[in-house]
Amino acid sequence: MPELPEVETTRRGLAPHVEGRRIQVVTLRRPDLRWPIPPEVARDLPGQRIQAVRRRAKYLLMDTEAGSALLHLGMSGSLRVLPATTPVTAHDHVDIALDDEHGNAGRVLRFNDPRRFGSLLWQPPGEVHPLLQGLGPEPLSDAFDGDYLFDLSRGRKAPVKTFLMDQAVVVGVGNIYAAESLFRAGISPLRAAGKVSRERYVALAGAVKEILAYAITRGGTTLRDFLSPDGAPGYFEQELSAYGRAGEPCPRCGRPMKQANIGQRTTVWCGHCQR
């Protein structure tokens, strides 16, 4: 599933092409994706100007005066800005037709999702959708730092990797980037969250910020189904230090990387460099 850098890459790719454009028509080729598509999407969006494209956790919000379309890419979804004449393929489920700078028919924002685990929902003005309630801070924000992690982790017996991937703790740090951040900070993913010192949480928060920021500049991590809005894959996968490298030499010490399941997620780490 695309993680935060992939979603942020998508947001940055879309924003210049859709912000300020007026929506002409919304075409739904099926009534649902992961969940039913609310009627407001097709009823209230046409005629509205897109004020901004935002990201919250792994969700994209397309803001208008009438409300916000809330999109999730799921495991295989992609959003592309295409010429309106581009032929529709089997898994192109949604088209949002946009005007051009002269108010004429321009391009379409097309949502393609072969597995249909993505979603297109609705957030009324002034409200927060239930899926976005109770979320922790953004990892690249000032609210997320080592002191925050240390204070929140006291008394927690769950593994620190599980703690870091808890969306109520911090949003958008999925399996790949949790593994990479713990490796960079030298912390074993098996260590109880409440047993990690403040100093080490400072290092971990710094690692999360550095790795996510760098991954965004590199276009995210190439997963099997992920493509950025311009059709180019991400490149960060080539630089992973831990994720997916079980049995391979540790980039630091050369010892074989270990693997285990933590919270039903495959976890790879170095038993020598991460304590």
Accessible surface in RSA format (square Angstrom, percent):
REM  Atomic radii and reference values for relative SASA: ProtOr
REM  Chains: A
REM  Algorithm: Lee & Richards
REM  Probe-radius: 1.40
REM  Slices: 20
REM RES _ NUM      All-atoms   Total-Side   Main-Chain    Non-polar    All polar
REM                ABS   REL    ABS   REL    ABS   REL    ABS   REL    ABS   REL
RES MET A   1   100.57  52.1  66.90  44.3  33.67  80.2  51.00  43.4  49.57  65.7
RES PRO A   2     4.56   3.3   3.47   3.2   1.09   4.0   3.47   2.9   1.09   6.8
RES GLU A   3     8.25   4.7   8.25   6.2   0.00   0.0   3.37   6.5   4.88   4.0
RES LEU A   4     0.04   0.0   0.04   0.0   0.00   0.0   0.04   0.0   0.00   0.0
RES PRO A   5     0.00   0.0   0.00   0.0   0.00   0.0   0.00   0.0   0.00   0.0
RES GLU A   6     0.60   0.3   0.60   0.5   0.00   0.0   0.09   0.2   0.51   0.4
RES VAL A   7     2.27   1.5   2.27   2.1   0.00   0.0   2.27   2.0   0.00   0.0
RES GLU A   8    11.39   6.5  11.39   8.6   0.00   0.0   2.49   4.8   8.90   7.3
RES THR A   9    20.31  14.4  16.83  17.1   3.49   8.3  18.74  25.2   1.57   2.4
RES THR A  10     2.37   1.7   2.37   2.4   0.00   0.0   0.94   1.3   1.43   2.2
RES ARG A  11    55.65  23.4  55.65  28.4   0.00   0.0   4.98   6.8  50.67  30.7
RES ARG A  12   124.07  52.1 111.56  56.9  12.50  29.8  42.91  58.6  81.15  49.2
RES GLY A  13    26.33  32.5   0.00   N/A  26.33  32.5  22.91  62.9   3.42   7.7
RES LEU A  14     3.52   2.0   3.52   2.5   0.00   0.0   3.52   2.5   0.00   0.0
RES ALA A  15    11.87  10.9  11.77  18.2   0.09   0.2  11.80  16.6   0.06   0.2
RES PRO A  16   103.91  75.7  64.25  58.6  39.66 144.2  76.91  63.5  27.00 167.8
RES HIS A  17    77.67  42.5  71.08  49.4   6.59  16.9  44.34  45.7  33.33  38.8
RES VAL A  18     0.46   0.3   0.46   0.4   0.00   0.0   0.46   0.4   0.00   0.0
RES GLU A  19    67.00  38.5  52.59  39.8  14.41  34.3  12.61  24.4  54.39  44.4
RES GLY A  20    30.82  38.0   0.00   N/A  30.82  38.0  26.36  72.3   4.45  10.0
RES ARG A  21    60.75  25.5  60.75  31.0   0.00   0.0  11.26  15.4  49.49  30.0
RES ARG A  22    89.90  37.7  89.90  45.8   0.00   0.0  28.90  39.5  61.00  37.0
RES ILE A  23     0.92   0.5   0.00   0.0   0.92   2.2   0.00   0.0   0.92   2.5
RES GLN A  24    65.51  36.6  46.36  33.9  19.15  45.6  24.49  52.1  41.02  31.1
RES VAL A  25    83.19  54.7  82.19  74.4   1.00   2.4  82.81  71.9   0.38   1.0
RES VAL A  26    14.51   9.5   0.00   0.0  14.51  35.0   0.00   0.0  14.51  39.3
RES THR A  27    56.17  39.9  52.63  53.4   3.53   8.4  36.07  48.4  20.10  30.4
RES LEU A  28    56.01  31.2  26.90  19.2  29.11  73.2  26.90  18.9  29.11  78.3
RES ARG A  29    94.61  39.7  56.89  29.0  37.73  89.8  43.69  59.7  50.92  30.9
RES ARG A  30    64.32  27.0  57.69  29.4   6.63  15.8  14.46  19.8  49.86  30.2
RES PRO A  31   105.43  76.8  95.13  86.7  10.30  37.4 102.51  84.6   2.93  18.2
RES ASP A  32    44.81  31.4  44.81  44.6   0.00   0.0   3.37   7.9  41.43  41.3
RES LEU A  33    10.77   6.0   0.18   0.1  10.59  26.6   0.18   0.1  10.59  28.5
RES ARG A  34   139.69  58.7 113.37  57.8  26.32  62.7  16.39  22.4 123.30  74.7
RES TRP A  35    86.24  34.6  84.98  41.1   1.26   3.0  60.78  32.4  25.46  41.3
RES PRO A  36   100.03  72.9  95.91  87.4   4.12  15.0  95.91  79.2   4.12  25.6
RES ILE A  37    15.15   8.6   0.24   0.2  14.92  35.9   0.24   0.2  14.92  40.5
RES PRO A  38    30.42  22.2  24.82  22.6   5.60  20.4  30.37  25.1   0.05   0.3
RES PRO A  39    92.24  67.2  80.65  73.5  11.58  42.1  90.80  75.0   1.44   8.9
RES GLU A  40    46.44  26.7  46.44  35.1   0.00   0.0   4.38   8.5  42.06  34.3
RES VAL A  41     0.00   0.0   0.00   0.0   0.00   0.0   0.00   0.0   0.00   0.0
RES ALA A  42    40.87  37.6  29.63  45.7  11.25  25.6  29.76  41.9  11.11  29.4
RES ARG A  43   157.82  66.3 128.95  65.7  28.87  68.7  72.98  99.7  84.84  51.4
RES ASP A  44    40.98  28.7  32.80  32.6   8.18  19.3  10.73  25.2  30.26  30.2
RES LEU A  45     0.00   0.0   0.00   0.0   0.00   0.0   0.00   0.0   0.00   0.0
RES PRO A  46    47.27  34.5  30.24  27.6  17.03  61.9  30.69  25.3  16.58 103.1
RES GLY A  47    40.17  49.5   0.00   N/A  40.17  49.5  29.67  81.4  10.50  23.5
RES GLN A  48    45.18  25.3  44.15  32.3   1.03   2.5   1.10   2.3  44.08  33.4
RES ARG A  49   100.26  42.1  95.72  48.8   4.54  10.8  43.38  59.3  56.88  34.5
RES ILE A  50     0.54   0.3   0.00   0.0   0.54   1.3   0.00   0.0   0.54   1.5
RES GLN A  51   103.36  57.8  74.44  54.4  28.93  68.9  37.26  79.3  66.11  50.1
RES ALA A  52    30.51  28.0  30.51  47.1   0.00   0.0  30.51  43.0   0.00   0.0
RES VAL A  53     7.93   5.2   4.89   4.4   3.04   7.3   4.89   4.2   3.04   8.2
RES ARG A  54   105.21  44.2 102.72  52.4   2.49   5.9  52.21  71.4  53.00  32.1
RES ARG A  55    41.21  17.3  20.30  10.3  20.91  49.8   1.74   2.4  39.47  23.9
RES ARG A  56    61.92  26.0  61.92  31.6   0.00   0.0  24.38  33.3  37.54  22.8
RES ALA A  57     3.92   3.6   3.92   6.1   0.00   0.0   3.92   5.5   0.00   0.0
RES LYS A  58    33.76  16.5  32.89  20.2   0.87   2.1  12.59  11.3  21.16  22.5
RES TYR A  59    31.32  14.6  31.32  17.8   0.00   0.0  13.63  10.2  17.69  21.8
RES LEU A  60     2.41   1.3   2.41   1.7   0.00   0.0   2.41   1.7   0.00   0.0
RES LEU A  61     1.15   0.6   1.01   0.7   0.15   0.4   1.15   0.8   0.00   0.0
RES MET A  62     2.91   1.5   2.91   1.9   0.00   0.0   1.11   0.9   1.80   2.4
RES ASP A  63    19.53  13.7  19.53  19.4   0.00   0.0  10.36  24.4   9.17   9.1
RES THR A  64     8.26   5.9   0.00   0.0   8.26  19.7   0.00   0.0   8.26  12.5
RES GLU A  65   137.30  78.8 115.15  87.1  22.15  52.7  38.65  74.8  98.65  80.5
RES ALA A  66    30.28  27.8  12.00  18.5  18.27  41.6  22.31  31.4   7.97  21.1
RES GLY A  67     1.51   1.9   0.00   N/A   1.51   1.9   1.51   4.1   0.00   0.0
RES SER A  68     9.62   8.1   9.62  12.8   0.00   0.0   0.00   0.0   9.62  13.5
RES ALA A  69     0.00   0.0   0.00   0.0   0.00   0.0   0.00   0.0   0.00   0.0
RES LEU A  70     0.33   0.2   0.22   0.2   0.12   0.3   0.22   0.2   0.12   0.3
RES LEU A  71     6.99   3.9   6.27   4.5   0.72   1.8   6.36   4.5   0.63   1.7
RES HIS A  72    26.13  14.3  25.51  17.7   0.62   1.6  13.13  13.5  13.00  15.1
RES LEU A  73     4.68   2.6   4.33   3.1   0.35   0.9   4.33   3.0   0.35   0.9
RES GLY A  74     0.52   0.6   0.00   N/A   0.52   0.6   0.30   0.8   0.22   0.5
RES MET A  75    71.66  37.1  63.94  42.3   7.72  18.4  47.50  40.4  24.16  32.0
RES SER A  76     6.18   5.2   0.68   0.9   5.49  12.7   1.64   3.5   4.54   6.4
RES GLY A  77     0.71   0.9   0.00   N/A   0.71   0.9   0.00   0.0   0.71   1.6
RES SER A  78    15.75  13.3  14.03  18.7   1.72   4.0   6.25  13.3   9.50  13.3
RES LEU A  79     4.99   2.8   2.31   1.7   2.68   6.7   2.31   1.6   2.68   7.2
RES ARG A  80    67.28  28.2  67.28  34.3   0.00   0.0   7.27   9.9  60.01  36.4
RES VAL A  81    25.50  16.8   6.35   5.8  19.15  46.1   6.35   5.5  19.15  51.9
RES LEU A  82    33.88  18.9  33.88  24.2   0.00   0.0  33.88  23.8   0.00   0.0
RES PRO A  83    77.29  56.3  75.84  69.1   1.45   5.3  77.29  63.8   0.00   0.0
RES ALA A  84    53.48  49.2  30.26  46.7  23.22  52.8  30.35  42.7  23.12  61.3
RES THR A  85   126.13  89.7 100.65 102.0  25.49  60.7  86.14 115.7  39.99  60.5
RES THR A  86    41.17  29.3  33.10  33.6   8.07  19.2  32.36  43.5   8.81  13.3
RES PRO A  87   107.25  78.2  94.53  86.2  12.72  46.2 104.62  86.4   2.62  16.3
RES VAL A  88    72.94  48.0  43.68  39.5  29.25  70.5  43.68  38.0  29.25  79.3
RES THR A  89    82.72  58.8  71.12  72.1  11.60  27.6  73.27  98.4   9.45  14.3
RES ALA A  90    92.28  84.9  50.41  77.8  41.87  95.2  64.14  90.3  28.14  74.5
RES HIS A  91    77.60  42.4  77.31  53.7   0.29   0.7  50.37  51.9  27.23  31.7
RES ASP A  92     8.90   6.2   6.82   6.8   2.08   4.9   0.00   0.0   8.90   8.9
RES HIS A  93    12.69   6.9  12.69   8.8   0.00   0.0   7.35   7.6   5.34   6.2
RES VAL A  94     1.77   1.2   1.77   1.6   0.00   0.0   1.77   1.5   0.00   0.0
RES ASP A  95    11.34   7.9  11.08  11.0   0.26   0.6   4.42  10.4   6.92   6.9
RES ILE A  96     3.00   1.7   3.00   2.2   0.00   0.0   3.00   2.2   0.00   0.0
RES ALA A  97    23.21  21.3  23.17  35.8   0.04   0.1  23.17  32.6   0.04   0.1
RES LEU A  98     3.20   1.8   2.42   1.7   0.78   2.0   2.42   1.7   0.78   2.1
RES ASP A  99    10.75   7.5   9.30   9.3   1.44   3.4   1.22   2.9   9.53   9.5
RES ASP A 100    37.11  26.0  32.89  32.7   4.22  10.0  17.12  40.3  19.99  19.9
RES GLU A 101   130.39  74.9 100.20  75.8  30.20  71.9  42.87  82.9  87.53  71.5
RES HIS A 102   140.34  76.7 107.67  74.8  32.67  83.6  75.05  77.4  65.28  76.0
RES GLY A 103    44.89  55.4   0.00   N/A  44.89  55.4  21.49  59.0  23.40  52.4
RES ASN A 104    88.57  61.1  84.30  81.5   4.26  10.3  23.00  55.4  65.57  63.4
RES ALA A 105    78.65  72.3  55.30  85.3  23.35  53.1  55.31  77.9  23.34  61.8
RES GLY A 106    22.54  27.8   0.00   N/A  22.54  27.8  11.41  31.3  11.13  24.9
RES ARG A 107   106.08  44.5 103.29  52.7   2.79   6.6  27.04  36.9  79.05  47.9
RES VAL A 108     9.06   6.0   9.06   8.2   0.00   0.0   9.06   7.9   0.00   0.0
RES LEU A 109     3.91   2.2   2.81   2.0   1.10   2.8   2.81   2.0   1.10   2.9
RES ARG A 110     8.67   3.6   8.40   4.3   0.27   0.6   4.09   5.6   4.58   2.8
RES PHE A 111     2.58   1.3   2.40   1.5   0.18   0.5   2.40   1.5   0.18   0.5
RES ASN A 112    32.60  22.5  32.60  31.5   0.00   0.0   9.49  22.8  23.11  22.3
RES ASP A 113     0.21   0.1   0.21   0.2   0.00   0.0   0.21   0.5   0.00   0.0
RES PRO A 114    57.18  41.7  43.41  39.6  13.77  50.0  43.47  35.9  13.71  85.2
RES ARG A 115    81.24  34.1  60.62  30.9  20.62  49.1  35.26  48.2  45.98  27.9
RES ARG A 116    94.10  39.5  89.93  45.8   4.16   9.9   3.99   5.5  90.11  54.6
RES PHE A 117    96.20  48.1  93.76  58.1   2.44   6.3  93.76  56.8   2.44   7.0
RES GLY A 118     0.00   0.0   0.00   N/A   0.00   0.0   0.00   0.0   0.00   0.0
RES SER A 119     1.62   1.4   1.62   2.2   0.00   0.0   0.78   1.7   0.84   1.2
RES LEU A 120     0.26   0.1   0.04   0.0   0.23   0.6   0.04   0.0   0.23   0.6
RES LEU A 121    14.72   8.2  14.72  10.5   0.00   0.0  14.72  10.3   0.00   0.0
RES TRP A 122    18.67   7.5  10.15   4.9   8.52  20.0   5.12   2.7  13.54  22.0
RES GLN A 123    16.97   9.5  16.52  12.1   0.45   1.1   0.10   0.2  16.87  12.8
RES PRO A 124    47.66  34.7  46.45  42.3   1.21   4.4  46.45  38.4   1.21   7.5
RES PRO A 125    83.86  61.1  59.33  54.1  24.53  89.2  68.69  56.7  15.17  94.3
RES GLY A 126    92.87 114.5   0.00   N/A  92.87 114.5  46.03 126.3  46.84 104.9
RES GLU A 127   101.10  58.0  91.77  69.4   9.33  22.2  31.68  61.3  69.42  56.7
RES VAL A 128    83.52  55.0  73.46  66.5  10.07  24.3  73.46  63.8  10.06  27.3
RES HIS A 129    30.60  16.7  27.86  19.4   2.74   7.0  16.69  17.2  13.91  16.2
RES PRO A 130    99.45  72.5  84.99  77.5  14.45  52.5  85.33  70.5  14.12  87.7
RES LEU A 131    61.07  34.0  48.11  34.4  12.96  32.6  51.64  36.3   9.43  25.4
RES LEU A 132    13.84   7.7   7.22   5.2   6.62  16.6   7.22   5.1   6.62  17.8
RES GLN A 133   106.35  59.5  86.87  63.5  19.48  46.4  29.79  63.4  76.56  58.1
RES GLY A 134    68.29  84.2   0.00   N/A  68.29  84.2  43.53 119.5  24.76  55.5
RES LEU A 135    41.82  23.3  19.83  14.2  21.99  55.3  19.83  13.9  21.99  59.2
RES GLY A 136     5.61   6.9   0.00   N/A   5.61   6.9   5.61  15.4   0.00   0.0
RES PRO A 137    27.99  20.4  17.74  16.2  10.25  37.3  27.15  22.4   0.84   5.2
RES GLU A 138    32.39  18.6  30.19  22.8   2.20   5.2  30.19  58.4   2.20   1.8
RES PRO A 139     0.23   0.2   0.23   0.2   0.00   0.0   0.23   0.2   0.00   0.0
RES LEU A 140    67.09  37.4  40.27  28.8  26.82  67.4  41.46  29.1  25.63  69.0
RES SER A 141    38.03  32.1  28.90  38.6   9.13  21.0  37.27  79.4   0.76   1.1
RES ASP A 142   143.36 100.4 120.61 120.0  22.75  53.8  42.48 100.0 100.88 100.6
RES ALA A 143    64.31  59.1  42.45  65.5  21.86  49.7  55.00  77.4   9.31  24.7
RES PHE A 144     0.32   0.2   0.00   0.0   0.32   0.8   0.00   0.0   0.32   0.9
RES ASP A 145    60.55  42.4  60.29  60.0   0.26   0.6  24.34  57.3  36.21  36.1
RES GLY A 146     3.76   4.6   0.00   N/A   3.76   4.6   0.00   0.0   3.76   8.4
RES ASP A 147    67.34  47.2  66.47  66.2   0.87   2.1  16.18  38.1  51.16  51.0
RES TYR A 148    56.87  26.6  49.48  28.1   7.39  19.2  50.74  38.1   6.12   7.6
RES LEU A 149     0.12   0.1   0.12   0.1   0.00   0.0   0.12   0.1   0.00   0.0
RES PHE A 150    36.02  18.0  36.02  22.3   0.00   0.0  36.02  21.8   0.00   0.0
RES ASP A 151    89.31  62.6  71.53  71.2  17.78  42.0  29.72  70.0  59.59  59.4
RES LEU A 152    62.86  35.0  52.93  37.9   9.93  25.0  56.67  39.8   6.20  16.7
RES SER A 153     0.00   0.0   0.00   0.0   0.00   0.0   0.00   0.0   0.00   0.0
RES ARG A 154    97.49  40.9  77.10  39.3  20.39  48.5  56.90  77.8  40.59  24.6
RES GLY A 155    72.29  89.2   0.00   N/A  72.29  89.2  43.91 120.5  28.39  63.6
RES ARG A 156    88.12  37.0  79.89  40.7   8.23  19.6  28.18  38.5  59.94  36.3
RES LYS A 157   188.10  91.8 167.75 102.9  20.34  48.4 110.50  99.5  77.60  82.7
RES ALA A 158    42.43  39.0  32.10  49.5  10.33  23.5  38.96  54.9   3.47   9.2
RES PRO A 159    41.97  30.6  41.62  37.9   0.35   1.3  41.97  34.7   0.00   0.0
RES VAL A 160     0.00   0.0   0.00   0.0   0.00   0.0   0.00   0.0   0.00   0.0
RES LYS A 161     1.76   0.9   1.76   1.1   0.00   0.0   1.25   1.1   0.50   0.5
RES THR A 162    53.73  38.2  48.00  48.7   5.73  13.6  49.79  66.9   3.94   5.9
RES PHE A 163     4.65   2.3   0.95   0.6   3.70   9.6   4.65   2.8   0.00   0.0
RES LEU A 164     0.22   0.1   0.22   0.2   0.00   0.0   0.22   0.2   0.00   0.0
RES MET A 165    37.41  19.4  24.81  16.4  12.60  30.0  21.17  18.0  16.24  21.5
RES ASP A 166    55.01  38.5  46.55  46.3   8.46  20.0  17.42  41.0  37.59  37.5
RES GLN A 167    61.17  34.2  58.24  42.6   2.93   7.0  47.07 100.2  14.10  10.7
RES ALA A 168    61.05  56.1  44.62  68.9  16.43  37.4  44.84  63.1  16.21  43.0
RES VAL A 169     1.23   0.8   1.23   1.1   0.00   0.0   1.23   1.1   0.00   0.0
RES VAL A 170     0.00   0.0   0.00   0.0   0.00   0.0   0.00   0.0   0.00   0.0
RES VAL A 171     0.00   0.0   0.00   0.0   0.00   0.0   0.00   0.0   0.00   0.0
RES GLY A 172     0.00   0.0   0.00   N/A   0.00   0.0   0.00   0.0   0.00   0.0
RES VAL A 173     0.20   0.1   0.05   0.0   0.15   0.4   0.05   0.0   0.15   0.4
RES GLY A 174     6.19   7.6   0.00   N/A   6.19   7.6   6.19  17.0   0.00   0.0
RES ASN A 175     8.50   5.9   7.52   7.3   0.98   2.4   1.58   3.8   6.92   6.7
RES ILE A 176     5.94   3.4   5.94   4.4   0.00   0.0   5.94   4.3   0.00   0.0
RES TYR A 177     0.32   0.1   0.32   0.2   0.00   0.0   0.32   0.2   0.00   0.0
RES ALA A 178     0.00   0.0   0.00   0.0   0.00   0.0   0.00   0.0   0.00   0.0
RES ALA A 179     4.03   3.7   1.56   2.4   2.47   5.6   3.49   4.9   0.54   1.4
RES GLU A 180     7.37   4.2   5.86   4.4   1.51   3.6   0.25   0.5   7.13   5.8
RES SER A 181     0.22   0.2   0.22   0.3   0.00   0.0   0.00   0.0   0.22   0.3
RES LEU A 182     1.05   0.6   1.05   0.8   0.00   0.0   1.05   0.7   0.00   0.0
RES PHE A 183     8.84   4.4   8.84   5.5   0.00   0.0   8.84   5.4   0.00   0.0
RES ARG A 184   112.83  47.4  97.22  49.6  15.61  37.2  29.30  40.0  83.53  50.6
RES ALA A 185    19.49  17.9   0.00   0.0  19.49  44.3   5.11   7.2  14.38  38.1
RES GLY A 186    12.71  15.7   0.00   N/A  12.71  15.7   9.85  27.0   2.86   6.4
RES ILE A 187     0.00   0.0   0.00   0.0   0.00   0.0   0.00   0.0   0.00   0.0
RES SER A 188    15.40  13.0  15.40  20.6   0.00   0.0   9.10  19.4   6.30   8.8
RES PRO A 189     1.62   1.2   1.62   1.5   0.00   0.0   1.62   1.3   0.00   0.0
RES LEU A 190    88.96  49.5  71.25  51.0  17.71  44.5  71.57  50.3  17.39  46.8
RES ARG A 191    88.09  37.0  77.75  39.6  10.34  24.6  16.21  22.2  71.88  43.6
RES ALA A 192    27.90  25.6  22.00  33.9   5.90  13.4  22.79  32.1   5.10  13.5
RES ALA A 193     0.00   0.0   0.00   0.0   0.00   0.0   0.00   0.0   0.00   0.0
RES GLY A 194    14.86  18.3   0.00   N/A  14.86  18.3   3.91  10.7  10.95  24.5
RES LYS A 195   156.14  76.2 133.39  81.8  22.75  54.2  80.82  72.7  75.31  80.2
RES VAL A 196     0.43   0.3   0.00   0.0   0.43   1.0   0.43   0.4   0.00   0.0
RES SER A 197    50.60  42.8  43.18  57.6   7.42  17.1  46.44  98.9   4.16   5.8
RES ARG A 198   103.85  43.6 101.53  51.8   2.31   5.5  44.66  61.0  59.19  35.9
RES GLU A 199   142.77  82.0 133.54 101.0   9.23  22.0  52.93 102.4  89.84  73.4
RES ARG A 200    65.03  27.3  63.49  32.4   1.54   3.7  35.75  48.9  29.27  17.7
RES TYR A 201     0.00   0.0   0.00   0.0   0.00   0.0   0.00   0.0   0.00   0.0
RES VAL A 202    81.33  53.5  76.99  69.7   4.34  10.5  77.11  67.0   4.22  11.4
RES ALA A 203    49.74  45.7  34.66  53.5  15.08  34.3  45.11  63.5   4.63  12.3
RES LEU A 204     0.20   0.1   0.20   0.1   0.00   0.0   0.20   0.1   0.00   0.0
RES ALA A 205     3.04   2.8   3.04   4.7   0.00   0.0   3.04   4.3   0.00   0.0
RES GLY A 206    25.94  32.0   0.00   N/A  25.94  32.0  25.13  69.0   0.81   1.8
RES ALA A 207     3.82   3.5   1.53   2.4   2.29   5.2   2.41   3.4   1.41   3.7
RES VAL A 208     0.19   0.1   0.19   0.2   0.00   0.0   0.19   0.2   0.00   0.0
RES LYS A 209    55.21  26.9  54.27  33.3   0.94   2.2  49.89  44.9   5.32   5.7
RES GLU A 210    99.11  56.9  89.46  67.7   9.64  23.0  40.60  78.5  58.51  47.8
RES ILE A 211     4.48   2.5   4.08   3.0   0.40   1.0   4.48   3.2   0.00   0.0
RES LEU A 212     0.11   0.1   0.11   0.1   0.00   0.0   0.11   0.1   0.00   0.0
RES ALA A 213    44.18  40.6  41.10  63.4   3.08   7.0  43.08  60.7   1.10   2.9
RES TYR A 214    96.28  45.0  92.52  52.6   3.76   9.8  73.33  55.1  22.95  28.3
RES ALA A 215     0.00   0.0   0.00   0.0   0.00   0.0   0.00   0.0   0.00   0.0
RES ILE A 216    12.77   7.3   4.43   3.3   8.34  20.1   4.43   3.2   8.34  22.6
RES THR A 217   102.65  73.0  65.13  66.0  37.51  89.4  69.51  93.4  33.14  50.1
RES ARG A 218    86.58  36.4  81.39  41.5   5.19  12.4  16.91  23.1  69.67  42.2
RES GLY A 219    16.77  20.7   0.00   N/A  16.77  20.7  16.11  44.2   0.65   1.5
RES GLY A 220     0.00   0.0   0.00   N/A   0.00   0.0   0.00   0.0   0.00   0.0
RES THR A 221     1.36   1.0   1.36   1.4   0.00   0.0   1.36   1.8   0.00   0.0
RES THR A 222    38.50  27.4  36.03  36.5   2.48   5.9  33.29  44.7   5.21   7.9
RES LEU A 223    41.47  23.1  34.86  24.9   6.61  16.6  39.04  27.4   2.44   6.6
RES ARG A 224   204.70  85.9 159.05  81.1  45.65 108.7  87.28 119.3 117.42  71.2
RES ASP A 225    51.16  35.8  32.73  32.6  18.42  43.6   9.93  23.4  41.23  41.1
RES PHE A 226     5.66   2.8   1.09   0.7   4.57  11.9   2.37   1.4   3.29   9.4
RES LEU A 227    75.63  42.1  72.35  51.8   3.28   8.3  72.35  50.8   3.28   8.8
RES SER A 228     9.64   8.1   9.64  12.9   0.00   0.0   6.29  13.4   3.35   4.7
RES PRO A 229    17.91  13.1  10.36   9.4   7.55  27.4  10.58   8.7   7.32  45.5
RES ASP A 230   117.33  82.2  79.83  79.5  37.50  88.7  50.50 118.8  66.84  66.7
RES GLY A 231    24.43  30.1   0.00   N/A  24.43  30.1   8.82  24.2  15.61  35.0
RES ALA A 232    36.08  33.2  31.71  48.9   4.36   9.9  35.50  50.0   0.58   1.5
RES PRO A 233    54.67  39.8  51.80  47.2   2.87  10.4  51.85  42.8   2.82  17.5
RES GLY A 234     3.31   4.1   0.00   N/A   3.31   4.1   0.35   1.0   2.96   6.6
RES TYR A 235    99.72  46.6  98.95  56.3   0.77   2.0  69.80  52.5  29.92  36.9
RES PHE A 236     8.94   4.5   8.94   5.5   0.00   0.0   8.94   5.4   0.00   0.0
RES GLU A 237    87.58  50.3  79.18  59.9   8.41  20.0  17.51  33.9  70.07  57.2
RES GLN A 238   142.34  79.6 101.92  74.5  40.42  96.2  48.05 102.3  94.30  71.5
RES GLU A 239    63.98  36.7  42.59  32.2  21.38  50.9  40.45  78.2  23.52  19.2
RES LEU A 240    23.10  12.9   9.59   6.9  13.51  34.0   9.59   6.7  13.51  36.3
RES SER A 241    31.09  26.3  30.03  40.1   1.06   2.4   2.65   5.6  28.44  39.8
RES ALA A 242     0.00   0.0   0.00   0.0   0.00   0.0   0.00   0.0   0.00   0.0
RES TYR A 243    73.32  34.2  70.18  39.9   3.13   8.2  30.70  23.1  42.62  52.5
RES GLY A 244    60.28  74.3   0.00   N/A  60.28  74.3  31.44  86.3  28.84  64.6
RES ARG A 245    42.94  18.0  42.86  21.8   0.08   0.2  11.85  16.2  31.10  18.8
RES ALA A 246    42.12  38.7  20.01  30.9  22.11  50.3  20.27  28.5  21.85  57.9
RES GLY A 247    55.18  68.1   0.00   N/A  55.18  68.1  30.82  84.6  24.37  54.6
RES GLU A 248    76.37  43.8  74.16  56.1   2.21   5.3  28.42  55.0  47.94  39.1
RES PRO A 249    83.13  60.6  81.25  74.1   1.88   6.8  81.95  67.7   1.19   7.4
RES CYS A 250     4.50   3.4   0.00   0.0   4.50  10.6   0.00   0.0   4.50   4.9
RES PRO A 251    75.39  54.9  31.47  28.7  43.92 159.6  43.44  35.9  31.95 198.6
RES ARG A 252   123.93  52.0  83.88  42.8  40.06  95.4  47.30  64.6  76.64  46.4
RES CYS A 253    43.02  32.5   9.68  10.8  33.34  78.4  19.24  48.7  23.78  25.6
RES GLY A 254    44.53  54.9   0.00   N/A  44.53  54.9  24.87  68.2  19.66  44.0
RES ARG A 255   117.87  49.5 115.12  58.7   2.74   6.5  41.50  56.7  76.37  46.3
RES PRO A 256    93.68  68.3  86.35  78.7   7.34  26.7  86.74  71.6   6.94  43.1
RES MET A 257     6.73   3.5   0.00   0.0   6.73  16.0   0.00   0.0   6.73   8.9
RES LYS A 258   111.63  54.5 105.93  65.0   5.71  13.6  62.03  55.8  49.60  52.8
RES GLN A 259   104.06  58.2  72.79  53.2  31.27  74.5  13.90  29.6  90.16  68.4
RES ALA A 260    35.46  32.6  25.46  39.3  10.00  22.7  35.46  49.9   0.00   0.0
RES ASN A 261   114.79  79.2  84.44  81.6  30.34  73.1  18.70  45.0  96.09  92.9
RES ILE A 262    18.76  10.7  10.58   7.9   8.18  19.7  14.53  10.5   4.23  11.5
RES GLY A 263    57.07  70.4   0.00   N/A  57.07  70.4  31.52  86.5  25.55  57.2
RES GLN A 264   177.36  99.2 143.48 104.9  33.88  80.7  52.58 111.9 124.77  94.6
RES ARG A 265   107.72  45.2 106.40  54.2   1.32   3.1  29.85  40.8  77.87  47.2
RES THR A 266    62.84  44.7  56.16  56.9   6.67  15.9  27.51  36.9  35.33  53.4
RES THR A 267     0.80   0.6   0.38   0.4   0.42   1.0   0.80   1.1   0.00   0.0
RES VAL A 268     5.79   3.8   3.11   2.8   2.68   6.5   3.11   2.7   2.68   7.3
RES TRP A 269    22.82   9.2  22.82  11.0   0.00   0.0  16.48   8.8   6.34  10.3
RES CYS A 270     0.52   0.4   0.52   0.6   0.00   0.0   0.00   0.0   0.52   0.6
RES GLY A 271    24.83  30.6   0.00   N/A  24.83  30.6   8.73  23.9  16.10  36.1
RES HIS A 272    79.71  43.6  68.37  47.5  11.34  29.0  37.67  38.8  42.04  48.9
RES CYS A 273    29.99  22.7  10.56  11.8  19.43  45.7   9.28  23.5  20.70  22.3
RES GLN A 274     3.55   2.0   1.06   0.8   2.50   5.9   0.00   0.0   3.55   2.7
RES ARG A 275   135.73  57.0 131.24  66.9   4.48  10.7  58.97  80.6  76.76  46.5
END  Absolute sums over single chains surface
CHAIN  1 A    12364.8       9650.8       2714.0       6650.9       5713.9
END  Absolute sums over all chains
TOTAL         12364.8       9650.8       2714.0       6650.9       5713.9
